[in-house]
Amino acid sequence: MSEINLKITGMTCEHCVRAATKALEHVPGVEKAEVTLTPGGAVVHGTADPSKLITAVKEEGYEAEVQD
């Protein structure tokens, strides 16, 4: 199992965090997603394709990028 760190921008409240978490957890290969409002990011555990994670977050209305 690997860990992917994402920077997520555009989230303003806990509802945003829940929406992003739910979107990430629906991506095939995700075992667990931990989303934080501050500083705005996620740690995703599993074997998901990073580009699909970014697409899932963008479909919820937020911006995302992979962080090293």
C-alpha positions in Angstrom: 0.0 0.0 0.0 1.3 3.4 -0.9 0.6 6.9 0.4 -0.2 9.8 -1.9 -0.2 13.4 -0.6 -2.4 15.9 -2.2 -2.7 19.7 -1.8 -6.3 20.7 -2.1 -7.4 24.3 -2.4 -10.9 25.8 -2.4 -12.2 24.1 0.7 -13.8 26.4 3.2 -15.6 24.3 5.8 -16.1 20.8 7.2 -18.8 20.1 4.6 -16.0 20.6 2.0 -13.8 18.2 3.8 -16.5 15.5 3.9 -17.3 16.0 0.2 -13.6 15.7 -0.8 -13.2 12.7 1.5 -16.2 10.9 0.0 -15.0 11.7 -3.5 -11.5 10.3 -2.9 -12.9 7.2 -1.1 -14.9 6.3 -4.2 -11.8 6.2 -6.5 -10.8 2.6 -7.2 -7.8 1.5 -5.2 -8.3 4.0 -2.3 -8.3 2.2 1.1 -8.5 5.4 3.2 -8.5 9.1 2.7 -7.7 11.7 5.4 -8.6 15.2 4.3 -7.8 18.3 6.4 -9.2 21.8 6.0 -6.0 23.5 7.3 -3.6 23.7 5.5 -5.8 22.1 2.8 -4.7 18.6 1.8 -5.2 14.9 1.9 -3.3 11.8 2.6 -4.6 8.9 0.5 -3.7 5.3 1.3 -4.0 2.6 -1.3 -3.0 2.0 -4.9 -5.1 4.5 -6.7 -4.0 6.4 -9.8 -3.0 10.0 -8.7 -4.6 11.5 -11.8 -8.0 9.9 -10.9 -7.7 11.3 -7.4 -7.2 14.8 -8.8 -10.1 14.3 -11.1 -12.4 13.2 -8.3 -11.5 16.3 -6.2 -12.0 18.6 -9.2 -15.4 17.1 -9.9 -16.4 18.3 -6.3 -15.3 21.8 -7.2 -11.9 22.0 -5.6 -8.4 22.2 -7.0 -5.8 19.4 -6.3 -2.2 18.6 -7.1 0.1 15.8 -5.9 2.7 16.9 -3.3 6.1 15.3 -2.9 
